[in-house]
């Protein structure tokens, strides 16, 4: 004989699992500390400045 399940509870259980999975993805994507964000920004700025320093001037002959 088949097991009887409550569909309302099953839907809520599935919704909770989906919500937890999405929260885990968001923690991975957005879960950086302020220091990590500032370090990344500083590295990006430094690399941009280095790249601009190596550009050639096209107006000068």
C-alpha distances in whole Angstrom, upper triangle without the diagonal:
4,7,9,13,16,18,21,21,19,22,25,23,24,27,28,28,30,32,33,33,36,37,37,39,42,42,43,45,47,47,50,53,56,58,56,57,60,61,59,61,64,64,63,67,68,67,68,72,72,71,73,76,76,76,79,82,82,85,87,89
4,6,9,13,14,18,17,16,19,21,20,20,24,25,24,26,29,29,29,32,34,34,35,38,39,40,42,43,43,47,50,53,55,53,53,57,57,56,58,61,60,60,63,65,64,65,68,69,68,70,73,73,73,76,78,79,81,84,86
4,6,10,12,15,14,13,16,18,17,18,21,22,21,24,26,26,27,30,31,31,33,36,36,37,39,41,41,45,47,50,52,50,51,54,55,53,56,59,58,58,61,63,62,63,66,67,66,68,71,71,71,75,77,77,80,83,85
4,7,9,12,12,11,14,16,16,17,20,21,21,23,25,26,27,29,31,31,33,35,36,37,39,41,41,44,47,50,52,50,50,54,55,53,55,59,58,58,61,63,62,63,66,67,66,68,71,71,72,75,77,77,80,83,85
4,6,9,8,7,11,12,12,13,16,17,17,19,21,22,23,26,27,28,30,32,33,34,36,37,37,41,43,46,49,47,47,51,52,50,52,55,55,54,57,59,59,59,63,64,63,65,68,68,68,72,74,74,77,79,81
4,6,5,6,9,10,11,12,14,16,17,18,20,21,23,25,26,27,29,30,32,34,35,36,36,40,42,45,47,46,46,49,51,49,51,54,54,54,56,59,58,59,62,63,62,64,67,67,68,71,73,73,76,78,81
4,5,5,6,9,10,10,12,14,15,16,18,20,21,22,24,26,27,28,30,32,33,34,35,38,41,43,46,44,44,48,49,47,49,52,52,51,54,57,56,56,60,61,60,62,65,65,65,68,70,70,73,76,78
4,5,5,6,9,10,11,12,14,15,16,18,20,21,23,24,26,27,29,31,32,32,33,37,39,41,44,43,42,46,47,46,47,51,51,50,53,55,55,55,58,60,59,60,63,64,64,67,69,69,72,74,77
4,5,5,6,9,10,10,12,14,15,16,18,20,21,23,25,26,27,29,30,31,31,35,37,40,42,41,41,44,46,44,46,49,49,49,52,54,53,54,57,58,58,60,62,63,63,67,68,69,71,74,76
4,5,5,6,9,10,11,12,14,15,17,18,20,21,23,24,26,27,29,30,30,34,36,39,42,40,40,44,45,43,45,48,48,47,50,53,52,52,56,57,56,58,61,61,61,65,67,67,70,72,75
4,5,5,6,9,10,10,12,14,15,16,18,20,21,23,24,26,27,28,29,32,35,37,40,39,38,42,43,41,43,46,46,45,48,51,50,50,54,55,54,56,59,59,59,62,64,65,67,70,72
4,5,5,6,9,10,10,12,14,15,16,18,20,21,22,25,26,26,27,30,33,35,38,36,36,40,41,40,41,44,45,44,47,49,49,49,52,54,53,55,58,58,58,62,63,64,67,69,72
4,5,5,6,9,10,11,12,14,15,17,19,20,21,23,25,25,25,29,31,34,37,35,35,39,40,39,40,44,44,43,46,48,48,48,52,53,52,54,57,57,58,61,63,64,66,69,71
4,5,5,6,9,10,11,12,14,15,17,18,20,21,23,24,24,28,31,34,36,34,34,38,39,37,39,42,42,41,44,46,46,46,50,51,50,52,55,55,55,59,61,61,64,66,69
4,5,5,6,9,10,11,12,14,15,16,18,20,21,22,23,26,29,31,34,32,32,36,37,35,37,40,40,39,42,45,44,44,48,49,48,50,53,53,54,57,59,59,62,64,67
4,5,5,6,9,10,10,12,14,15,16,19,20,21,21,24,27,29,32,30,30,34,35,34,35,39,39,38,41,43,43,44,47,48,48,49,52,53,53,57,58,59,62,64,67
4,5,5,6,9,10,11,13,14,15,17,19,20,20,24,26,29,31,30,30,33,34,33,35,38,38,37,40,42,42,42,46,47,46,48,51,51,52,55,57,58,61,63,65
4,5,5,6,9,10,11,12,14,16,17,18,19,22,25,28,30,28,28,32,33,31,33,36,36,35,38,40,40,40,43,45,44,46,49,49,49,53,54,55,58,60,63
4,5,5,6,9,10,11,12,14,15,16,17,20,23,25,28,26,26,30,31,29,31,34,34,34,36,39,38,39,42,43,43,44,47,48,48,52,53,54,57,59,62
4,5,5,6,9,10,10,13,14,15,15,19,21,24,26,25,25,28,29,28,30,33,33,33,36,38,37,38,41,42,42,44,47,47,48,51,53,54,57,59,62
4,5,5,6,9,10,11,13,14,15,18,21,24,26,24,24,28,28,27,29,32,32,31,34,36,35,36,40,40,40,42,45,45,46,49,51,52,55,57,59
4,5,5,6,9,10,10,12,13,17,20,22,25,23,22,26,27,25,27,30,30,29,32,34,33,34,37,38,38,40,42,43,43,47,49,50,52,55,57
4,5,5,6,9,10,10,10,14,17,19,22,20,20,24,25,23,25,28,28,28,31,33,33,33,36,38,38,39,42,43,43,47,49,50,52,55,57
4,5,5,6,9,10,10,13,16,19,21,19,19,23,24,22,24,27,27,27,30,32,31,33,36,37,36,38,41,42,42,46,48,49,52,54,56
4,5,5,6,9,9,13,16,19,21,18,18,22,22,21,23,26,25,25,28,30,29,30,33,34,34,36,38,39,39,43,45,46,49,51,53
4,5,5,6,7,11,14,16,19,16,16,19,21,19,20,24,24,23,26,28,28,28,32,33,33,34,37,38,38,42,44,45,47,50,52
4,6,5,5,8,11,14,16,14,14,18,19,18,20,23,23,23,26,28,27,28,31,32,33,35,37,38,39,42,44,46,48,50,53
4,6,6,8,12,15,16,13,14,17,18,16,18,21,21,21,24,26,25,26,29,30,30,32,35,35,36,40,42,44,46,48,51
4,6,8,12,14,16,13,12,16,17,14,16,20,19,19,22,24,23,24,27,28,28,30,32,33,34,37,39,41,43,45,48
4,6,9,11,13,11,10,14,15,14,15,18,19,18,21,23,23,24,27,28,28,30,32,33,34,38,39,41,43,45,48
4,7,10,12,10,10,14,15,14,16,19,19,19,22,24,24,25,28,29,29,31,33,35,36,39,41,43,45,47,50
4,7,8,6,7,10,11,10,13,15,16,16,19,20,21,22,25,26,27,28,30,32,33,37,39,41,43,45,47
4,5,5,6,9,10,11,12,14,16,17,19,20,21,23,25,26,27,29,30,32,34,37,39,41,44,45,48
4,5,5,6,9,10,10,12,14,15,16,18,20,21,22,24,26,27,28,31,32,36,37,39,41,43,46
4,5,5,6,9,10,10,12,14,15,16,18,20,21,22,24,26,27,29,31,34,36,39,41,42,45
4,5,5,6,9,10,11,12,14,15,17,18,20,21,23,24,26,27,29,33,35,37,39,41,44
4,5,5,6,9,10,11,12,14,15,16,18,20,21,23,24,26,27,31,33,35,37,39,42
4,5,5,6,9,10,10,12,14,15,16,18,20,21,22,25,26,30,31,34,36,37,40
4,5,5,6,9,10,11,12,14,15,17,18,20,21,23,25,29,30,33,35,36,39
4,5,5,6,9,10,11,12,14,15,16,18,20,21,23,27,29,31,33,35,37
4,5,5,6,9,10,10,12,14,15,16,18,20,21,25,27,29,31,33,36
4,5,5,6,9,10,11,12,14,15,16,19,20,24,26,28,30,31,34
4,5,5,6,9,10,11,12,14,15,17,19,23,25,27,30,31,33
4,5,5,6,9,10,11,12,14,16,17,21,23,25,27,29,31
4,5,5,6,9,10,11,12,14,16,19,21,23,25,27,30
4,5,5,6,9,10,11,13,15,18,20,23,25,26,29
4,5,5,6,9,10,11,13,17,19,21,24,25,27
4,5,5,6,9,10,11,15,17,19,21,22,25
4,5,5,6,9,10,14,15,18,20,21,24
4,5,5,7,9,13,15,18,20,21,23
4,5,5,7,10,13,16,18,19,21
4,5,5,9,11,13,16,16,19
4,6,8,10,14,16,16,18
4,7,10,12,15,15,17
4,7,9,12,12,15
4,6,9,9,11
4,6,6,9
4,6,8
4,6
4
